[in-house]
Amino acid sequence: MAIEIRSYNNIAWYSDDFYNVCDFLIRINKINIITPHFLWARWVWQFSPYLNMNNLSRIGIAWDENKIVGLATYEHDIGECYFCVDGDYEYIRSQLLDYAMENISFNGKLKIVLPNNDLIFQQAAVQKGFIPTAQSSSTARIDCVNNHYTLPDNYTIISFDDKRFDAEKYYDAIWKGFDNTRERNEAEKEYIAKSRLFKTPYLDLSLRVLVIAPNGDYASHCGIWHLPGSDYAYVEPVFTLPEYRKMGLGKATVLESVNRCKNRGAKCAYVLSSQQFYYNIGFYPIQNETWWSIK
């Protein structure tokens, strides 16, 4: 059966295509998680603030009549590609690869990421001239059970819906939390201001938490995404300011967010990471992916 792959519309931010892709990712992972490395929340998060809006029309959406059955997308910009396929449409993998090679490459170069257990996709990639590289990524999971943590004296946790929350202070903290040592310049401040972070669809401010140090610093943070009644959550982003590391604050924020999702019905949470930090607090690896490139 011929499947049409059409370009994503060229409308920035939250267009009909944005919601259609989100619904597709929710649907194909509803019964079983088949794309743990690219869940609906990763799609939502990349729109604020990382994805280059100028190349949206390069993204490919595979349609079968009135439903999406496949996706070929970049996360930051063209030159890299991620794939998601409805489990009933495995045969379109080769077609999606052709689309990506034609539309998502940059100066003739393209890197794609494929799960190591997806033999069909790997074989299709080999036939197109791709070879695996030493670059890899991993997805880990934590079970939503009674995950416990402790905080040092006089440290507290608040969520983003707390009246004490200060957005500008958060922006400063996340900048430093990802090891930027210089101050943000005006262009970077303007970019963040336009990123619509707090207008992101499906964002629940009560799930995103901060550890507040005794001096008021936003010492650590965990963002998490969850649909009420859903079996799973998605962790993104997490940071701790350099001067507050090795104190258990990162563990506290992540487990607090996971516990809040548990109270809403989540049975597990996923994170795109193989960092020892996550394994130490209860996550375990469930899928490895390898980056492939054209020979």
KOLKE-632270 format. One record per residue (C-alpha): x, y, z; residue number from 1. Coordinates in Angstrom, 2 decimals, decimal comma. Layout:
BEGIN
> X | Y | Z | NUM .
...
This chain:
BEGIN
> 0,00 | 0,00 | 0,00 | 1 .
> 1,39 | 3,38 | -1,04 | 2 .
> 1,72 | 5,84 | 1,80 | 3 .
> 1,97 | 9,57 | 1,18 | 4 .
> 4,77 | 11,44 | 2,92 | 5 .
> 4,14 | 15,15 | 2,88 | 6 .
> 6,05 | 18,07 | 4,29 | 7 .
> 5,13 | 19,52 | 7,66 | 8 .
> 3,51 | 22,91 | 7,26 | 9 .
> 5,76 | 25,93 | 7,50 | 10 .
> 3,81 | 27,50 | 10,38 | 11 .
> 5,90 | 28,22 | 13,46 | 12 .
> 4,94 | 27,09 | 16,93 | 13 .
> 1,69 | 25,30 | 17,59 | 14 .
> -0,09 | 24,67 | 14,29 | 15 .
> -2,50 | 21,88 | 13,38 | 16 .
> 0,44 | 19,76 | 12,24 | 17 .
> 2,11 | 20,23 | 15,62 | 18 .
> -0,95 | 18,81 | 17,39 | 19 .
> -1,43 | 16,08 | 14,78 | 20 .
> 2,10 | 14,80 | 15,32 | 21 .
> 1,66 | 14,98 | 19,07 | 22 .
> -1,56 | 12,95 | 18,84 | 23 .
> 0,24 | 10,41 | 16,63 | 24 .
> 3,02 | 9,92 | 19,19 | 25 .
> 0,49 | 9,56 | 22,00 | 26 .
> -1,53 | 7,01 | 20,01 | 27 .
> 1,29 | 4,69 | 18,95 | 28 .
> 2,65 | 4,51 | 22,53 | 29 .
> -0,68 | 4,15 | 24,31 | 30 .
> -0,75 | 0,37 | 24,69 | 31 .
> 2,97 | -0,37 | 24,53 | 32 .
> 5,84 | 2,10 | 24,51 | 33 .
> 7,35 | 1,56 | 21,05 | 34 .
> 9,31 | 4,83 | 20,74 | 35 .
> 10,69 | 5,46 | 24,26 | 36 .
> 13,47 | 7,58 | 22,73 | 37 .
> 10,96 | 9,91 | 21,07 | 38 .
> 7,77 | 10,27 | 23,06 | 39 .
> 5,15 | 13,00 | 22,59 | 40 .
> 6,75 | 15,12 | 25,30 | 41 .
> 10,08 | 15,18 | 23,49 | 42 .
> 8,27 | 16,55 | 20,45 | 43 .
> 6,59 | 19,21 | 22,58 | 44 .
> 9,77 | 20,14 | 24,45 | 45 .
> 11,89 | 20,55 | 21,32 | 46 .
> 9,57 | 23,33 | 20,16 | 47 .
> 10,49 | 25,39 | 23,18 | 48 .
> 13,16 | 26,54 | 22,72 | 49 .
> 15,47 | 24,29 | 20,68 | 50 .
> 14,02 | 23,52 | 17,26 | 51 .
> 14,92 | 25,76 | 14,29 | 52 .
> 11,55 | 27,05 | 13,09 | 53 .
> 12,99 | 28,05 | 9,72 | 54 .
> 13,17 | 24,45 | 8,48 | 55 .
> 9,83 | 23,08 | 9,62 | 56 .
> 8,79 | 22,24 | 6,06 | 57 .
> 11,69 | 19,74 | 5,91 | 58 .
> 9,97 | 17,50 | 8,48 | 59 .
> 8,12 | 14,60 | 6,86 | 60 .
> 4,74 | 13,20 | 7,94 | 61 .
> 3,52 | 9,87 | 6,55 | 62 .
> -0,25 | 9,65 | 6,15 | 63 .
> -2,61 | 6,76 | 5,52 | 64 .
> -5,94 | 8,37 | 4,68 | 65 .
> -6,80 | 10,42 | 7,78 | 66 .
> -4,12 | 9,31 | 10,24 | 67 .
> -0,38 | 9,80 | 10,66 | 68 .
> 1,59 | 6,55 | 10,53 | 69 .
> 5,18 | 7,79 | 10,41 | 70 .
> 7,42 | 10,75 | 11,18 | 71 .
> 10,87 | 11,89 | 10,03 | 72 .
> 12,04 | 14,92 | 12,00 | 73 .
> 15,05 | 16,79 | 13,23 | 74 .
> 15,28 | 17,93 | 16,85 | 75 .
> 17,56 | 20,96 | 16,64 | 76 .
> 18,11 | 21,47 | 12,92 | 77 .
> 18,46 | 19,67 | 9,60 | 78 .
> 21,40 | 17,32 | 9,18 | 79 .
> 20,07 | 14,97 | 11,85 | 80 .
> 16,95 | 12,83 | 11,77 | 81 .
> 14,76 | 10,83 | 14,13 | 82 .
> 12,07 | 8,39 | 12,99 | 83 .
> 8,84 | 7,20 | 14,55 | 84 .
> 6,66 | 4,56 | 12,88 | 85 .
> 3,27 | 3,08 | 13,69 | 86 .
> 3,80 | -0,59 | 14,53 | 87 .
> 1,41 | -1,64 | 11,76 | 88 .
> 3,41 | 0,21 | 9,10 | 89 .
> 6,94 | -1,17 | 9,43 | 90 .
> 7,19 | -1,37 | 5,64 | 91 .
> 7,43 | 2,45 | 5,29 | 92 .
> 10,83 | 2,63 | 6,96 | 93 .
> 12,68 | 2,64 | 3,64 | 94 .
> 10,32 | 5,30 | 2,31 | 95 .
> 10,97 | 7,51 | 5,35 | 96 .
> 14,72 | 7,10 | 4,87 | 97 .
> 14,40 | 8,26 | 1,26 | 98 .
> 12,43 | 11,29 | 2,40 | 99 .
> 15,01 | 12,16 | 5,05 | 100 .
> 17,92 | 11,84 | 2,62 | 101 .
> 16,22 | 14,18 | 0,18 | 102 .
> 14,77 | 16,72 | 2,60 | 103 .
> 16,52 | 16,68 | 5,98 | 104 .
> 20,17 | 16,38 | 4,94 | 105 .
> 22,48 | 19,39 | 5,20 | 106 .
> 25,07 | 19,94 | 2,48 | 107 .
> 24,58 | 16,32 | 1,46 | 108 .
> 25,26 | 15,00 | 4,96 | 109 .
> 22,77 | 13,28 | 7,23 | 110 .
> 22,98 | 11,52 | 10,57 | 111 .
> 20,12 | 9,29 | 11,70 | 112 .
> 19,54 | 7,62 | 15,03 | 113 .
> 18,15 | 4,08 | 15,13 | 114 .
> 17,32 | 1,82 | 18,10 | 115 .
> 19,76 | -1,09 | 18,28 | 116 .
> 16,89 | -3,58 | 18,42 | 117 .
> 15,22 | -2,32 | 15,22 | 118 .
> 16,66 | -4,77 | 12,71 | 119 .
> 14,25 | -3,78 | 9,94 | 120 .
> 15,30 | -0,13 | 10,09 | 121 .
> 18,97 | -1,04 | 10,34 | 122 .
> 18,79 | -3,26 | 7,25 | 123 .
> 16,98 | -0,52 | 5,33 | 124 .
> 19,67 | 1,96 | 6,38 | 125 .
> 22,48 | -0,34 | 5,19 | 126 .
> 20,80 | -0,65 | 1,80 | 127 .
> 20,70 | 3,18 | 1,54 | 128 .
> 24,42 | 3,49 | 2,21 | 129 .
> 24,39 | 4,33 | 5,93 | 130 .
> 26,92 | 2,90 | 8,36 | 131 .
> 26,75 | 2,87 | 12,17 | 132 .
> 29,10 | 5,17 | 14,06 | 133 .
> 30,57 | 5,03 | 17,56 | 134 .
> 28,16 | 7,77 | 18,65 | 135 .
> 25,22 | 6,48 | 20,68 | 136 .
> 22,45 | 7,50 | 23,03 | 137 .
> 20,35 | 5,67 | 25,58 | 138 .
> 16,90 | 5,73 | 27,11 | 139 .
> 16,35 | 4,85 | 30,77 | 140 .
> 13,26 | 4,22 | 32,84 | 141 .
> 12,25 | 4,43 | 36,49 | 142 .
> 9,28 | 2,69 | 38,01 | 143 .
> 6,78 | 4,88 | 39,82 | 144 .
> 6,83 | 3,18 | 43,19 | 145 .
> 7,58 | 4,73 | 46,56 | 146 .
> 10,69 | 6,66 | 45,57 | 147 .
> 12,17 | 8,32 | 48,65 | 148 .
> 14,58 | 11,21 | 49,05 | 149 .
> 15,75 | 13,62 | 51,76 | 150 .
> 16,67 | 17,30 | 51,64 | 151 .
> 19,36 | 19,09 | 53,65 | 152 .
> 18,10 | 21,30 | 56,45 | 153 .
> 16,43 | 24,56 | 55,35 | 154 .
> 16,17 | 23,50 | 51,70 | 155 .
> 12,62 | 23,43 | 50,32 | 156 .
> 10,79 | 22,36 | 47,18 | 157 .
> 8,32 | 24,49 | 45,25 | 158 .
> 6,57 | 23,96 | 41,92 | 159 .
> 6,18 | 26,45 | 39,09 | 160 .
> 2,60 | 27,20 | 40,05 | 161 .
> 3,73 | 28,53 | 43,42 | 162 .
> 3,14 | 32,28 | 43,77 | 163 .
> 6,77 | 32,66 | 44,86 | 164 .
> 8,08 | 31,35 | 41,51 | 165 .
> 10,14 | 33,89 | 39,53 | 166 .
> 10,47 | 33,10 | 35,80 | 167 .
> 13,45 | 35,36 | 35,17 | 168 .
> 15,29 | 33,84 | 38,11 | 169 .
> 14,58 | 30,40 | 36,66 | 170 .
> 16,02 | 31,43 | 33,27 | 171 .
> 19,21 | 32,58 | 35,01 | 172 .
> 19,39 | 29,32 | 36,95 | 173 .
> 18,93 | 27,01 | 33,96 | 174 .
> 21,58 | 28,98 | 32,07 | 175 .
> 24,08 | 28,42 | 34,87 | 176 .
> 22,82 | 24,93 | 35,61 | 177 .
> 23,97 | 23,76 | 32,19 | 178 .
> 27,47 | 25,05 | 32,93 | 179 .
> 27,40 | 28,34 | 31,05 | 180 .
> 30,00 | 30,44 | 32,84 | 181 .
> 29,37 | 33,81 | 31,18 | 182 .
> 26,29 | 35,99 | 31,62 | 183 .
> 23,49 | 35,76 | 29,05 | 184 .
> 23,73 | 38,45 | 26,40 | 185 .
> 20,77 | 40,52 | 25,23 | 186 .
> 20,17 | 38,38 | 22,14 | 187 .
> 19,99 | 35,24 | 24,27 | 188 .
> 17,65 | 36,90 | 26,72 | 189 .
> 15,40 | 38,01 | 23,87 | 190 .
> 15,43 | 34,51 | 22,37 | 191 .
> 14,33 | 32,97 | 25,67 | 192 .
> 11,64 | 35,63 | 26,08 | 193 .
> 10,22 | 34,61 | 22,71 | 194 .
> 10,47 | 30,87 | 23,32 | 195 .
> 6,94 | 30,61 | 24,74 | 196 .
> 8,19 | 28,19 | 27,40 | 197 .
> 5,30 | 28,88 | 29,74 | 198 .
> 2,76 | 28,71 | 26,92 | 199 .
> 3,84 | 25,23 | 25,87 | 200 .
> 0,89 | 22,88 | 25,26 | 201 .
> 0,44 | 20,12 | 27,82 | 202 .
> 2,73 | 21,90 | 30,29 | 203 .
> 1,59 | 21,32 | 33,87 | 204 .
> 3,30 | 23,79 | 36,16 | 205 .
> 2,44 | 21,76 | 39,25 | 206 .
> 4,75 | 18,95 | 38,09 | 207 .
> 7,87 | 21,05 | 37,49 | 208 .
> 9,78 | 21,50 | 40,73 | 209 .
> 12,68 | 23,50 | 42,11 | 210 .
> 14,82 | 23,04 | 45,19 | 211 .
> 15,24 | 26,40 | 46,90 | 212 .
> 18,46 | 26,94 | 48,85 | 213 .
> 18,39 | 28,77 | 52,21 | 214 .
> 19,67 | 31,92 | 50,47 | 215 .
> 16,90 | 31,76 | 47,87 | 216 .
> 18,92 | 30,30 | 44,98 | 217 .
> 17,11 | 28,03 | 42,54 | 218 .
> 19,60 | 25,27 | 43,29 | 219 .
> 18,10 | 22,37 | 41,33 | 220 .
> 15,24 | 21,71 | 38,93 | 221 .
> 13,34 | 18,89 | 37,27 | 222 .
> 10,92 | 19,30 | 34,41 | 223 .
> 8,54 | 16,43 | 33,79 | 224 .
> 5,68 | 15,84 | 31,37 | 225 .
> 2,61 | 13,73 | 31,97 | 226 .
> -0,90 | 13,45 | 30,61 | 227 .
> -3,50 | 12,79 | 33,34 | 228 .
> -4,35 | 9,10 | 33,38 | 229 .
> -1,36 | 8,12 | 31,22 | 230 .
> 0,87 | 5,22 | 32,25 | 231 .
> 4,14 | 7,06 | 31,66 | 232 .
> 5,91 | 10,38 | 32,17 | 233 .
> 8,92 | 11,97 | 30,51 | 234 .
> 11,76 | 13,75 | 32,34 | 235 .
> 13,18 | 16,90 | 30,67 | 236 .
> 15,09 | 19,08 | 31,59 | 237 .
> 17,08 | 18,53 | 34,79 | 238 .
> 19,84 | 20,72 | 36,19 | 239 .
> 21,65 | 21,56 | 39,43 | 240 .
> 23,78 | 24,66 | 39,88 | 241 .
> 27,48 | 23,72 | 40,08 | 242 .
> 27,90 | 24,94 | 43,66 | 243 .
> 25,02 | 22,74 | 44,87 | 244 .
> 26,00 | 19,44 | 43,30 | 245 .
> 26,73 | 16,24 | 45,25 | 246 .
> 24,13 | 17,22 | 47,89 | 247 .
> 21,24 | 15,02 | 46,76 | 248 .
> 19,28 | 17,96 | 45,35 | 249 .
> 19,05 | 16,59 | 41,82 | 250 .
> 17,77 | 13,31 | 43,18 | 251 .
> 15,19 | 15,15 | 45,24 | 252 .
> 13,80 | 17,14 | 42,30 | 253 .
> 13,59 | 14,17 | 39,96 | 254 .
> 11,98 | 11,83 | 42,48 | 255 .
> 9,58 | 14,52 | 43,67 | 256 .
> 8,43 | 15,07 | 40,08 | 257 .
> 8,15 | 11,33 | 39,46 | 258 .
> 6,13 | 10,90 | 42,65 | 259 .
> 3,74 | 13,65 | 41,56 | 260 .
> 3,17 | 11,83 | 38,28 | 261 .
> 2,65 | 8,58 | 40,18 | 262 .
> -0,17 | 10,26 | 42,08 | 263 .
> -1,79 | 11,03 | 38,71 | 264 .
> -1,61 | 7,44 | 37,49 | 265 .
> 1,86 | 7,11 | 35,96 | 266 .
> 3,53 | 3,74 | 36,35 | 267 .
> 6,94 | 4,73 | 35,02 | 268 .
> 8,97 | 7,66 | 33,71 | 269 .
> 11,54 | 7,85 | 30,92 | 270 .
> 14,66 | 9,95 | 30,45 | 271 .
> 16,99 | 10,20 | 27,45 | 272 .
> 20,26 | 9,64 | 29,25 | 273 .
> 22,87 | 7,10 | 30,27 | 274 .
> 24,33 | 9,30 | 33,01 | 275 .
> 25,29 | 7,47 | 36,16 | 276 .
> 23,31 | 10,06 | 38,12 | 277 .
> 20,03 | 8,62 | 36,84 | 278 .
> 21,08 | 5,02 | 37,44 | 279 .
> 22,10 | 5,90 | 40,99 | 280 .
> 18,62 | 7,19 | 41,83 | 281 .
> 16,65 | 4,25 | 40,42 | 282 .
> 16,57 | 4,51 | 36,62 | 283 .
> 17,70 | 1,56 | 34,49 | 284 .
> 18,57 | 1,37 | 30,77 | 285 .
> 15,85 | -0,03 | 28,53 | 286 .
> 17,00 | 0,94 | 25,02 | 287 .
> 20,20 | 1,95 | 23,27 | 288 .
> 20,31 | 3,87 | 20,00 | 289 .
> 23,16 | 4,29 | 17,53 | 290 .
> 23,83 | 7,23 | 15,23 | 291 .
> 24,34 | 6,25 | 11,59 | 292 .
> 25,84 | 8,34 | 8,78 | 293 .
> 26,18 | 8,13 | 5,01 | 294 .
> 29,37 | 6,40 | 3,91 | 295 .
